Amino acid sequence: MIKQQGGVVMYDYIIIEDWLDTDITEIEVNDINEFNESLGVKREDTGAQWVDKKEFATIYNYMRRFNHSYNTISCELMITVEPIVDEKDEWENIIQEFGEVVHSSLRISDSIMRCGKQFHLLLPEVTEQNKLVIINRLRKNLQDNGVYYLVDINIDAMTIGPDVEYETWYNVAV
């Protein structure tokens, strides 16, 4: 229901009690917060967002379109981790810890995906200069956590620009 008072339009929402038991795909939602809650949208206060391959692809495509529309650049980092230890169980614990340190070192607007011994990061609005700052922050946090000394790390970077994607081969052995 829409009401107008003076120059202000007021919206009045009516919530039906039995609506709560209905599948969200079958009804129209009148409240944005209600809709977000039904999707399971939650706010994380720290670290990057963990995503799967399909979500990563969706975010990547969105980022390319955003960069094209607003003439900005972003960055994708591919971090490959090689074990120094031979024990498989120990290696899984190490790579898990590695992922958590990387996750907590990034912004909440960043995305992270793990594929085996690789971590793919999407970093919106990151300039060429900021890439090195991020890589150094990752190295410092991994050193502080002790994980740095248990793995060999290789980082490849690609800039995602308005019209093209171009690799910047830092290929850093961190």
N, C-alpha and C positions, 0 to 999 in steps of 0.2 A: 504494500500500500504506500502510495506517495502522497505527501501532504506539502503544501506550500504555505509558508508563513513569511510574509513580506518578500524579500529577495532571496530567502533561503529555502532550499528544497530539503524536506525532512524525509527520511526513509524509515518505515515502521515494519519490522519483520515479525511474521507470525510463525511460531514453531509448533508443529503438530506432534503430540506426544508419541504416537506410534511410529513416527518417522525414524526414531532411533533404532528400531529393529529392521529397517529396510536397507537393502543393498544400495550402497552409494551410487553405483552405476545406473540405477533405475530411477533416480529422482533428481530434481533440480535443487541445488543448494542455494539458499538465500544469503548466507553469511560466509565471507571469505575465510575467517578463522575456523569456522566449523568445517569447511571444505578441507583446509590444510590439515586439521586434526584427523579427518577421515582418511587422508592419504598417509598419515604417519609422519608428517613433516615435523621435524624437531630441530631445535637450535643447538648446535654444538659450539661451545665457547672457545675451544682450543684445537689446534692441529688441523691438518688437511682432512678432506672427506675421502674415506675409503670407498672405492667403487669397483664394480665388476667390469668385464670387457665391454659389454653392451652399453652400460652407463658411460664408460670412458669414451666410447665412440660418439655417443650423443652429445656429451659435453664438448668434445673436440670439434665436432661439426658446428655446434653453437658458437664456440669461441672463434672459429674461422669466420663465420658470418658476422659476428659482433665486430671483430677486427676490421673486416672489410667495410662495414657500415660506419664505424667511428674512427677509421684511419689510425688504429693503434696496433701495437704488437704484443704478442704473448710468447711463451716459451714452453717447449716440451723437453724434459730431461729423461733420459733412459739410463738408469743406474744398474750396472751389472756387477754382481757380487760373487766372487770366487772364494771358496772356503780354504782356509789354511789348515784346518783340522780334517782328519780322515773319518772320524766317527759320525755316522749319519744322524743319529739322534741328537748329538751335540750340535751338529750343523743346523738342524731344523730350529733348535732353540736360539742359536746365534742369529740366523736370518730373521726369525720372528722378532727378536730384540732390535735388530738393525732396522726393520720396518717401523717399529714403534718409535725409535729415535728420529727417523726421517719424518714420520707423520707428525710428531710433536714439534718438529723444527720449522714446519711450514705454517702458512696463514690458513685461516678457516675458509678462505675463498679458493684455495688450491685443491686439486684432486690427486689421489694416489691410487695406483692399481699394481698388484703384485702378479707376476707371471713367472712362476718357478724361482729362478735366481735373479730375476730382473724386476725392477720397480720403475714404473712409468709415472711421471709427474706432469700435470698440466698446471702451469703457473700464469694466470691472467695478468696482463699489463706489466710484464717484466721486460725491461730494456736489456740491451747487450751488457751494459755496465753492471746491472743488478744480478745478472747470471753469476758472475764471479763472487759477488757478495753472498749469494745464496749457497754456492758451492763451499765457500770458506766457512759459513755458518754450520753447514752440514758436517764438515770435517771437524770443526771444534766440538760440536755436540756429540759426535761419535767418539772423539777422543776422550771427552769428559766422562762419557758413559762406559768406556773401556772396550766397546765393540770394534772400534777402529783397528785395533791391534790383532783382531782375530780373522780378518778378511782382507782380500785384495779388492779394491773398488775401482771401477772404470765408469766414467760419466760421459755420455754423448749428449749434445744439446742441439735443438733445432728451434729456430725462430719461426713463429707463425705470424706472418705479416698480413697487411690488407689484401694483397693480390697473390702473394706467393708464399711458399714455405721454403726456407733455405737453411741448410745445415751449417752450423758453426762448429767445426770439429775441434772442440776443446779436448775431447777424448782424454779427459783428465784422469790420471791415475792418482786418486786422492790419497 
